[in-house]
Every structure is written in structure tokens, then in C-alpha cells.
Amino acid sequence: MIDALPTHGIPADQVLAELRGLRQADLPTHGGKLFAYVYDPAVPGLDELAHSAYALSAHVNGLDPTAFPSLLATENALVAAAGRVLGAGPDTAAPDVVGSVTSGGTESLILAVKAARDAHPEITSPRLVIPVTAHAAFAKAAHYLGVELDLVEVDPVTFRPSPAAMAAAITIDTVLIACSAPSYAHGVIDPVEEIAAIALEEGIRCHVDACFGGWVLPYLRRIGVEVPAFDFSVPGVTSISVDLHKYAYCPKGVSVLLHRDASLRAPQYFAYADWPGYTMVNPVISSTRSGGPIAAAFATLRHIGDDGYLSLAAQTQSAVRGLAAAVTATPGLRLLAPADYSVVCLTSDDPELDLFVLADELGARGWHTQPQLPFGDIPASIHLTVTASVAPQVEAFGPALADAAKTARALGPVQLPEGMVSMIGAMTPDLLTPDMIAGLAEQFGLGDGAGAPRMAMVNTVLSVAPRRLRERLLAEFVSFLQRPSW
């Protein structure tokens, strides 16, 4: 048991040693073998620089920019940099772009939806149109903000929505239409130009979720990769989100939400004077904000520089091509979507090669991937987010993948106990109890602190569970994990 509040204080070096010990159980954040959650450029000294910059501004409070002008200056600098990367600035089609620094892509998307909703107080039942491949944070935004969500199916081969289908989903209550550049699951860029043109014609806002790829796509274009237009050069695009803690390789906690002009951003703000304290004015969801992440992001961009990001994009593209070649060279595996940018998404056409077992076998060999469950006509897949640090590892990945596939095929697909599929299909979310979740966690070896468990059985169960039941299962499981140590 870990006691965060001991009777007597613990020496600093001992506390740090304890934290280092706890970190030993985590997946590796560096080294190019974790294909989700973290973004590693493998730039020597960058971590140390970011940590030092973070420490300099950790106690600076973004609540009042007039009290801490250093934070205002660095935040404005980050917004300007993101704007330039995404086609804004003087002598462009978007000279009046403004923006805000947020804690991440989810907050950026929530604020984009809020701004669109609050721009139309006359609409009592606002609606948001997105493809089913759009990030789940849009659904979270809709849930939090009381906005109805209209989901548009995508082509099961290209994973792109039809512009005509997006247009057909628009109603008189639609306040926002959104698309991805690229979508997280498959790394595919939606038809932004066509969707933005529809939004412009209908007089509604169009948000481009470029949280995942907005920083790397412009650099890939500059090294010769064919990247369709998706930024502020596209008429009708009214806002864009881009995460700096992804391919700008900043520490976690920094995203930028850009609006084409200040009038579009205005409804994003929250102000309140009906209490005896200070008048609250917030551009983002948080009031108090540490300046640490913003300072660390500023230091990271300054240190890497424009030419550095070009080099990192080239390394990323080289790694993507190498990983994609390894996939296509492995019998039974194929690319589910073209590996054009920074994602390699693979699937299996061999009924004896279970992707969930394959993911476990890759994990056992030190390669940590992200299995994705089947969705409608879209089969199960394995997602690889590729960063610059992967490039030196590509040569070793091919043999590891082939060996893992061979072992997975020998083990065979996961076989659920007889009757379990029908039982799961008949179960409703309200039947789940904490005791049932605790029993399942024990049965599957989850949450015991013994390291990363094998997840093939769990993923197979989740893949056959109805979506509402799956949501409840995972929510209850996370609740089971998040218990205090008394």
C-alpha cells in the first residue's frame, strides 16, 4: 500500500526513488516500441530542456494573464506557430486567426462544440454532424454540452464519409459539422474541402479535428508526401484543433484550438459576475492553469525549430514505409488502410491468425500496439501510431512481427466458453454489479499490479458485447481500479 500522507515527511531522494520504482511497471515511453499514448522524437536533451522549462513556470497561474505576462507571451507564441503551420497568418487566406492553448485534444473539441452551440442561442436543440470515425471526444462534447449527435457512416473500404451523406445529415438545428485530418483509428483524411464547402453553403461552422496529425501533415507535404488540403487554406474551415503533445513532441497537456477570426472564438469564453468575488473570465474549461506545460511546449518548439520538424517528419515517413512493408510481407496480414501519413493499421484475413492473440505476442516481445475492436463492416485491427523514434527500430520489427504471427497462428484463435457469446448478447448494462466486475477482473488477471496482462480473451469478450454493454463494462472496470489505498 502506498501512503501519500505519512505521519512524518520523507526525504526528497527517497520520494523520487519510490516514484522511479512505481514507473518500472509502466510501458516504455521512449525507444520506439510503444505505438500508442506517447510521442517520442528521440531528440537528445529534449526531455531535460522541457522538464527545466516546465519547472520554471509550474507555479505560474493562467487564470489571470495580466498577472503573469510571461504565460500570455508564450501562449500567444504557440498559437501563432500553430496558425502558421496550418495555413494562417499575414498574406494568407486566414490573416485574422486567433486561438487558445488547452490541456489536450478533448478540451479543444469540447470548446469547438461549445463555441458553435453558444453562437446560436436561438437553437434550442443544437446538433453536431460527424462521421462515425471522428474521435470519441466529439461524443463526449455532445454529452457534456447537451448537443445531439448525428453520426454518418463511412465507406468500409476507404473509411471516408460521403460528402453527400454529410450534407444529408444537416438540419436547421445543426450548429457544427466536423471532419478529421486524419482520423485516429485508421489514419485517413476525410474529404475536408468538400465538407467545408457544404458548411459554407449552409452557413454553419466546420471544424477540422487535426489534433492527431495537424502538426505532422504540413511537414510531410513539404517533404513530398501528397497531402490533401485540410487547413485554413480551405474556404469554409472555421476552426482547427492541433495537439502539440503529439507530433510537435511537447510534454503532455498542450493542444491549440484555432478559429478563423475573433468573432468565431467569442462564444468560447465563459464570463460570470453574479457573485461577490472576482469576475471570472475563462477562454478554456479550466480556470487555474499551470504555466508548466505551456512553457515546456514553447521551449520544445524553439529547440526543435522548423527544420528539425522537417527532419522528424522524414524519419516518421521512413518508419511508416518500413513498418507497412513488414506487414505486407507477413502471411495472413494486410494493411487495413493505406499507410500514407503516420499510422499503420493492419488486419488479418487468416481465420487462424487472431489479431488479439497477435497483439499479445507482440507485447511479449516488447512491441506494444493498440488492438481495435470490429465496428460494423470494419474488421478488427491493430493500430500503430508511428513517431520519429520508431525509425531505428524498423529493421527489428519485421522479424518480430513474423515470429509473433507464427506463434499466434500456432496458438489459434481465442475460444470463448460455450454459451458465453449468447449470455453476453442477452446481458443488459443494468445487470452488471461491482462484485461481477471484481470477479471478471480476477478471472482475467486484471488490476493485480503484476504487469501487463494478456488481453486477447478480454478483447474477444468486448468484441462480441453490444456497444452499450461494452461501455458499462469498461466504466465499471475503471471504477474498480480507481480505489483509494486506505
N, C-alpha and C positions, 0 to 999 in steps of 0.2 A: 504494500500500500504506500502511495506517495502522499506525504503530508505537506501541503503548500504553506501551512501556517504552524511551524514548530513553536514550542514554548520559548526556546532561545534561538536567536538568529544563527544562521550557518555561514561560515566563511565563504567569501566570493568564489575562491578557486574550487571549493567543494561543490558549490551550487552548479558551477559551469561543468564540472566533471559529471555530475548527476545528469545534466541535460545532454551532454555528449553520450552518456550511456543510454539514455532513452532514445536518442537518434539512431542508435545502432539497429533498431528494429524497423526503421523506415526504408522505403525503396530508395535507390540511389538517385540523387538529384543531378549528379554530374557523371560524365563518362559516356554518354550517348547510347545507353541501353534501356532507358525508360522512355517509352513512346507516348506518354500522356502526362498531363498535370504540370510538367515543368518544361522550361525553355532554356537551353544551355548553349551559349555560343562558343564555349571553350576558349575564351579570351583571357590570357594570363593577367592576373592582377585586378580583373574587373570586380570580383566579389569584394575584395578588400576596399577598393575605391567606393563601391556602393554602400558597404557597411559603414565606412567612415562618414560619408555624406549623410546617410540616414541618421547616424548618431548626432551630427551637428544640428539637425533640425527636428529631432524626435520629439522635443517638448514644445516646439512652435505650434500654435493653435490656429487652424484655418478658419475658425469661427469669425474672426474679425480681420480682414485683410489690411485695414488701416493700422492695426496694432503691430502687424508683422509684415512689413513691406517686402522682406526677402521672399516670403512664400508667394505673395502676389506676383512678384517679378518672375520667379521660376515657373509658376503655374502658367502665366501668360506666354512664357517662352516655349513651354511644352505644347500649348495649344497652337502657337504659330508654327512650330516644327511639324506637328501632325497635319495642320492645314496645308503646308507646302507639299508634303509628301502626297497628299490626297487632292491635289489639283486646285488649291485655293491660293489666295494672295494677290498682290498687285499684278496688273497686266494678265489676269486670268478671267475666266467667266464667272468667278466667285470671289470678288475682291473684298467682300464685306463679311466673310465667315468669322463667327465667334464660337467660343467653346468653353467647356468646363472640364476640369480633371475630376474623375470619380474613382471609387475604390475598385472598380472592375467592370467587366462587360455586362454583368447582370444589372448593376446600378445604372450604367449608361442606357441600357434598353428600357428599364423602368422609367427613367426620366424622359426618354424619347416618346414613350407612350403617354406619359403624364402631360408633356407639353402639347401633344396633339389633342388629347382629350380636353384639356383646360382651355384650348384655343376655341372650343365650340361649346360654351355653356348652354347654348340653346338645344343641344342634342342630349336628350335625357337617357338614351340607351346607346352610348357610343360603341363602335365596333372596330375591330382590327383584323385586316386580311393578311394572312401569311401562308407560305407553303408548309406542308407537313414536315419538311426538312429544316425549317427555321429552328433556331436554338430554343430550347425549352424555357429559357429566360423570358421569352415573349409571353408564354403561357403564365409564367409567374407574375409578370407585369399585369397582364389582363386580370388575373385572380386578385391581386392586391388592389387594383385600381377600379374594379367594377366595370371592366370593359369586356364586351362579348368577343369571343374569338372565332373567326371564320377561317377554317383550315382548307387549303386547296391541295388536292392530290398532285403528285409528281409522276412523271414518266418512270416506270420501274427499271428502265434501261439507262436513261440519261440522268435521272434524279433531278430533273429540272421541271418547274411548273410551266404549264402553257400560259403565255400572256393572256390569251382569250379566256382561260379559266379564271385567272386572277381578276380580269375585268368583270367577268360574270358574277364574281363574289361580292363586288362593291354594291352597297346600298346607300340610301340617303343618309344613313346613320354612320357610315364609315368615316372615321377620322384619320386613319393611317393605313397605308399599305407598305409592306416591308419585304425585303429580299436579302439574300446572303452573298457575301463575297470573301471567301467561299463558305458553303455550308460546312459545319464541323464534321458531321458523320462521314461524308464521302469526299470532301474537298472539291466540290463542284460550284462554280459561279453561276448564280441564277441569271436569267436574261434581264439584266438591270436596265438597259436602255429602253427596252420595250415596256417594262413595267413602270418605269419613271415617266415615260411618255403618256401612258394611260392615266397615271396620277395627275400629271399636269393638265390633261384634257378634262379630267373630272374635278379639278380644283381641290385635291386632297394632298396631304403630305405623303412623301415617300422616304422611308428610312432605309439606308443600306447598313446592314449589320456586317461590318468589316472588322469586328473585334478579333477574329481569328487570323485573318490574312491581310488586313488593311495595311500593315507596315511592310510585309514582305512582297506583296504583289507588285507594287510600283518598282521595286528594285529588281524583281525578276524580269519585268518588262524591259528595264534598262539594260539587262544583260542578254536580251534577245528572245526571251520567252514570250509567246503570243498570249497576251492577257486582254480580255475584252474590257471595254470601258465600264467603269463602275463608280467613279468618284465624282467630284463636283464639276468635272468637265461635262457631265451628262445633264442636260436640261431636265428639270423635274425632280432631281435628287435634292431633298430639303435638309436631310441630316445624315450623318455618318458616325458610327462608333468604331474606335480602334483601340485595342488593348496594347499599352506599352510594355506590360509584363509578359507579353507573348514574343513576337518576333522583333521587338525593339530590345528585348533581352534585359529589361529592367526588373528589379525585385518585385515580388507580388504586391498588389494593391494599387495599381495605376492604370486607368483607362482614360480615354478622352472622348467626349461627346461633342461633335461639331454641328453647328447649324449654319445654314447658308447666310443668314443675317440675324441681327439682334432681335427683330420683331418676332421671328420664329422661336427664338430662345426664351422670350419674355414669360410665357406661361410655365416654363420650367421652374421658376423661382417660387419659393414659399415665403410669405411675409406675414407677421402677426403682431399686432399692437394691443390686443384686448387683454392685457394683464399688466401688473404694476412693475414688472421688470423691464429689461432692455427690449427694444423692438427686435424681434427675431427676423432675420433675412438670410435665407439659405438658397444657394444655387443648386445644391445637391441634396441627397437624402440626409446625410449626417449634418449635425451642427458642429460639434467639436471634431476637428480632423487633425491628425498628426501631420506635421510637415515632413516627417522622415521619408515616407515613400516618394513624395514629390521631389525632395532634394536628391534622393538616390537615383530617380529617373533622370533628372536634369544632369547629374554627374555622368550617368551611363551614356546618354546621347552625346554629350560633349566629348567624352573619351573615345567612343567608337567612331563618331563622325560619319558623314555621308559616304565617303569612300570605304570606310570599314563595313558599313551595311551592304554596300555592293559586293564586297568580298564574301561576307557571310551568306548573302543570297546565293552566290555562285556555289559555295560549299554545300548549302542546303539542296540546291538543284542537283548537284552531282550525287549527293547521298540518295535523293529520291530516285534517280535513274538506276543507281546500283541496287537499291532495295527492290524496286519494281522488277528488275531483271532477275533477281534471286527468286521472286515469287513465280514469275512465268516459267522459270527453269525447274520448278519443283512439281513433279507429277501430282495431279489432283487439285492443284491450287491455280487460281487465276485472279487477276485484278478485277474487282467489282466495278470500279470506276477508273477512268484514265488518271494516271499519276502525273498530272500536269504541273502541280504547284508545290505544295508542301505536305501533302497527305498521300500515304499509300494505304489503300483499303483493299483487303483480299478476302476471298471466299473460297469455298470448296465445292467442286462438282462431283466428288467421290463420296458416295454414301458411307464408305468405311473410314473416311477421314473426318472425324468430328472436330470442328473448329474450336469448340470449348476445351476439348482434350489437348488440342494442339497449343492453345494459349497456355495451358498449364505446363506443358512440356517445354515451351519456350521459356516460361518463367523459371522452371527448374534449371535451365541452362544460363540464367542470368539476364534474359531478354524479356522485359516487362511490357506487355502490349495491352490493348483495350478491346475486349470482346464486345460486340454489338449484337443485340438480340434481333431475330427476324421481325419485320414490320410489314404487314400486308403482303404484297407481292415481292418485297425486298428481302432477300435471304439473310441469314446470319452472316456476320463478317468479323474481321479483325482490323481494328483501326490503328494506324501508326502515324502519330504526329512526328514529323521529321525536322530536326534542327541542325544547325551547323556542326554541332559536336558529334553527330552521327557519322559524318563523312569518314573519319579514320576507322570506324567500326564495320563499314560495309563489307569489306573482304571477309570478315569472320562471320557475318550474318548468314550468308548463303549456306555454308556447311552446317551451321547450327539449325537453320530452318529445315534443311533436308533431313537431318538426323532427328529433329523433333517430329517431323511429319511421318517418318518411318516408324518411330516409336508409337505415335498416336494411332497410326493405322493398325499396328500390331495389337494395341490395347483395345481397339474397337470403339464404337460409339457408346455414349452413356446409355445405360438401360435403366429406366425408372421402374421401381417396384410395380408389380401387377396391380392395376386398379388406381394407381396414383393419378394418372392423367385425367380419368373421369372424375375422381374425387376433387382434384384442383379445379376442373372445369365447372363443377357444381357448387363450389365454395363461394360465398359472398364475403366482402370485406368485413362486414359487421360480425362475422363468426370468429374472427381472429381475436385471441386473447394474449396478454403478456406471457402467461405460462406456456402457451403454444409456441410463441416465438422463442422463448428461452429453450424449449425442448428442441426446436429445429436448429437453433444455434449450436447447441451441444452436439446434436447428431452430425452436423456438418463441420464441426471443429472451428466455429467462427467465434471471434471475440475472446479467445483464451490467451492472447498475448504470445502465442508460440510461433509467431512468424506468419508469413503469407500462406494461407491455406490453399489447397487445390479447389478450384471454383467450378469445375466442369459440371458437377452434379447440381450445384446451386443455379448456375446459368441455364441448365436444361430445365429445371423446375420453373424458373422465371419465364423461360421462353414459351412454356405451354400455359402459363397462368393468364387469365384475362387481364387487360391493362389496369383496370381499377383495383383488382386484387393485388397485382404486382406493386402498384403504388403503395397500397396499405401495408403489404409485407415489408417493403423496404423502409417505410416510415417507422413501422413498429420495431424493425431491427435496429435502425439507427437510435431510436429511443432506448432500446435495450442496451446499446453500447454506451450511451451518454448518461452514465450514472455516477454520482459522486462517490469518492472513496472516503468513507467515514472512519 
